[in-house]
Amino acid sequence: MRLVKFYSHLNGYEQIIVHKPGMWKEIEAVIQSVDAFACKTKVCKEQGPKLGQLLYDPGALNKQFKDLLVRRSWSESRTSYWVTDDHELIRRTINLSESEQKLEIIKAGKTPILSFNQTDFVRDRIEIEVQFGKYFSVAYDLFVKHMAFFVGDVMDVGVEIVPMKEMQREMSSGPPYYEGELYNLLRQGRSTPAVPLVIIGIAP
């Protein structure tokens, strides 16, 4: 595959290039190693012009990315936190450690509920999400997942990899595409979400 376009939010790309240039080259190498055409195996069953055509299989694409990244020592990470039904209490505890959050919620007479965010690929304080699923998953990645790991001091930069529109046209309905997600990000303003990110658009 090829890296077609990327957008740097809050200097995410610049931070990687300055502090960890080898990591950007590695991300590019992984993308180039993915054989998209070998993943064009899904027979479209949706009514419409694509019916019966071979489409790119998201599961097969994800497996290739996972195999390549795990081989390079990228690994899963989880960040846990405690929540409750009191919004003021959450505001007071959101930046505390996991154990401190629980104690403060109990002290306030509330019931702490353990929650977590999980990502498949983290290495050297860079987090990668590869998104070929439903389009709304990207918003969750950008505004919840990457933010959670940034606030939790697990990573410094989040990387979101999505197909370009030229590739998404040859997938089942629903996956995100770079051009649309770039628009969704830019309309939030220059500082939202408040975490350094790089959105990468790829195509065969």
C-alpha positions as CSV (number, residue, x, y, z in Angstrom):
1,M,0.0,0.0,0.0
2,R,1.0,3.6,-0.2
3,L,0.8,6.6,2.1
4,V,-1.2,9.1,0.0
5,K,-1.8,12.0,2.4
6,F,-1.4,12.9,6.0
7,Y,-2.5,15.8,8.3
8,S,-0.6,16.9,11.4
9,H,-2.8,18.2,14.2
10,L,-1.2,20.1,17.0
11,N,2.3,19.3,15.5
12,G,1.9,15.5,15.8
13,Y,4.0,14.8,12.8
14,E,6.6,17.3,13.7
15,Q,6.9,15.8,17.1
16,I,7.5,12.4,15.7
17,I,10.0,13.7,13.1
18,V,12.0,15.7,15.6
19,H,12.0,13.3,18.6
20,K,11.6,9.9,17.0
21,P,12.3,10.1,13.2
22,G,12.9,6.4,12.9
23,M,9.3,5.7,14.1
24,W,7.8,7.6,11.1
25,K,10.0,5.6,8.7
26,E,8.7,2.5,10.4
27,I,5.1,3.5,10.1
28,E,5.7,4.2,6.4
29,A,7.4,0.8,5.9
30,V,4.5,-1.0,7.5
31,I,2.0,0.7,5.2
32,Q,4.2,-0.2,2.2
33,S,4.4,-3.8,3.3
34,V,0.6,-4.3,3.4
35,D,-0.6,-6.2,0.3
36,A,-4.0,-4.7,-0.3
37,F,-4.8,-6.7,-3.4
38,A,-4.4,-9.9,-1.5
39,C,-7.2,-8.6,0.8
40,K,-9.6,-8.0,-2.1
41,T,-11.6,-11.1,-1.3
42,K,-14.9,-10.0,0.0
43,V,-17.9,-10.6,-2.3
44,C,-20.3,-7.7,-2.0
45,K,-23.8,-8.9,-1.0
46,E,-25.3,-5.4,-0.8
47,Q,-27.9,-4.4,-3.3
48,G,-26.6,-1.8,-5.7
49,P,-23.9,-1.4,-8.3
50,K,-21.3,-3.2,-6.2
51,L,-23.4,-6.4,-5.9
52,G,-21.2,-9.4,-6.7
53,Q,-18.0,-7.4,-6.9
54,L,-14.8,-8.3,-5.0
55,L,-14.2,-5.7,-2.3
56,Y,-11.4,-5.1,0.2
57,D,-11.9,-7.1,3.3
58,P,-11.5,-5.0,6.5
59,G,-10.7,-8.0,8.6
60,A,-7.9,-9.2,6.3
61,L,-6.4,-5.7,6.1
62,N,-6.5,-5.4,9.9
63,K,-4.7,-8.8,10.2
64,Q,-1.9,-7.7,7.9
65,F,-1.4,-4.5,9.8
66,K,-1.5,-6.3,13.2
67,D,1.0,-9.0,12.0
68,L,3.4,-6.4,10.7
69,L,3.2,-4.1,13.7
70,V,3.5,-6.9,16.3
71,R,6.5,-8.2,14.5
72,R,8.1,-4.8,15.1
73,S,7.2,-4.9,18.9
74,W,4.1,-2.7,18.8
75,S,1.8,-4.0,21.5
76,E,-1.6,-3.6,23.1
77,S,-2.1,-1.1,26.0
78,R,-4.9,-0.4,28.3
79,T,-5.7,2.7,30.4
80,S,-8.1,2.3,33.3
81,Y,-10.1,4.9,35.2
82,W,-13.0,5.2,37.6
83,V,-16.3,7.0,36.8
84,T,-19.5,7.8,38.7
85,D,-22.8,9.7,38.1
86,D,-21.6,13.0,39.5
87,H,-20.3,15.3,36.9
88,E,-18.6,17.7,39.3
89,L,-16.8,14.8,41.0
90,I,-15.6,13.5,37.6
91,R,-14.2,16.9,36.8
92,R,-12.3,16.9,40.2
93,T,-10.9,13.4,39.7
94,I,-10.3,13.1,36.0
95,N,-6.6,14.1,36.2
96,L,-5.8,12.0,39.2
97,S,-4.2,8.5,39.1
98,E,-6.5,5.5,38.9
99,S,-6.2,4.7,42.6
100,E,-6.7,8.3,43.7
101,Q,-9.8,8.5,41.5
102,K,-11.4,5.5,43.3
103,L,-10.6,6.9,46.7
104,E,-12.0,10.3,46.0
105,I,-15.2,8.9,44.6
106,I,-15.7,6.7,47.7
107,K,-14.9,9.6,50.0
108,A,-17.7,11.5,48.3
109,G,-20.1,8.8,49.1
110,K,-20.5,7.6,45.5
111,T,-20.0,4.2,43.9
112,P,-16.9,4.0,41.7
113,I,-17.3,2.2,38.4
114,L,-14.2,0.8,36.7
115,S,-13.8,1.6,33.0
116,F,-11.0,1.5,30.5
117,N,-9.8,2.3,27.0
118,Q,-7.8,-0.2,25.0
119,T,-5.6,0.2,21.9
120,D,-3.8,-2.5,19.9
121,F,-0.6,-0.7,19.0
122,V,1.6,1.4,21.2
123,R,5.4,1.8,21.1
124,D,7.8,4.4,22.4
125,R,4.9,6.7,23.4
126,I,3.3,6.6,19.9
127,E,-0.2,5.1,19.6
128,I,-1.6,3.7,16.3
129,E,-5.2,3.0,15.4
130,V,-5.9,1.4,12.1
131,Q,-9.6,2.0,11.2
132,F,-11.3,0.1,8.4
133,G,-14.5,-0.4,10.5
134,K,-17.5,1.9,10.7
135,Y,-17.0,5.6,10.1
136,F,-18.1,6.6,13.6
137,S,-15.2,4.6,15.1
138,V,-12.8,7.3,14.0
139,A,-14.5,10.0,16.1
140,Y,-14.3,7.7,19.1
141,D,-10.6,7.1,18.4
142,L,-9.8,10.8,18.0
143,F,-11.9,12.3,20.8
144,V,-11.9,9.5,23.3
145,K,-9.2,6.9,22.8
146,H,-6.2,9.0,21.8
147,M,-7.2,11.6,24.4
148,A,-7.5,8.9,27.2
149,F,-4.0,7.6,26.5
150,F,-2.6,11.1,26.2
151,V,-4.1,12.2,29.5
152,G,-3.0,8.9,31.1
153,D,0.6,9.7,30.1
154,V,0.9,6.6,27.9
155,M,1.6,8.3,24.7
156,D,2.6,11.7,23.2
157,V,1.2,11.4,19.7
158,G,-1.7,9.5,18.3
159,V,-1.7,8.1,14.7
160,E,-5.0,7.3,12.9
161,I,-4.7,5.3,9.7
162,V,-7.8,5.3,7.4
163,P,-8.4,4.6,3.7
164,M,-8.5,7.3,1.1
165,K,-11.9,7.7,-0.7
166,E,-10.4,6.0,-3.8
167,M,-10.0,2.8,-1.7
168,Q,-13.2,3.2,0.4
169,R,-15.2,3.2,-2.8
170,E,-14.1,-0.4,-3.2
171,M,-15.3,-1.5,0.3
172,S,-18.6,-2.3,1.8
173,S,-20.7,0.7,2.9
174,G,-19.7,2.2,6.2
175,P,-15.9,2.5,6.5
176,P,-14.4,6.0,7.0
177,Y,-12.3,7.8,4.5
178,Y,-9.5,10.3,4.9
179,E,-11.1,13.3,3.1
180,G,-14.2,13.0,5.2
181,E,-12.4,12.5,8.5
182,L,-10.1,15.5,7.7
183,Y,-13.1,17.7,7.3
184,N,-14.6,16.4,10.6
185,L,-11.4,17.2,12.4
186,L,-10.9,20.6,10.9
187,R,-14.4,21.8,11.7
188,Q,-13.7,21.3,15.4
189,G,-11.2,24.1,15.4
190,R,-7.4,24.2,15.5
191,S,-7.0,23.0,19.1
192,T,-9.7,20.3,19.4
193,P,-9.1,17.5,20.3
194,A,-6.3,18.7,22.6
195,V,-3.9,16.0,21.7
196,P,-1.2,15.8,19.0
197,L,-2.4,13.6,16.2
198,V,-1.5,12.5,12.7
199,I,-4.2,11.3,10.3
200,I,-2.9,9.1,7.5
201,G,-4.8,8.3,4.3
202,I,-3.7,5.1,2.5
203,A,-4.6,3.4,-0.8
204,P,-3.4,0.4,-2.8
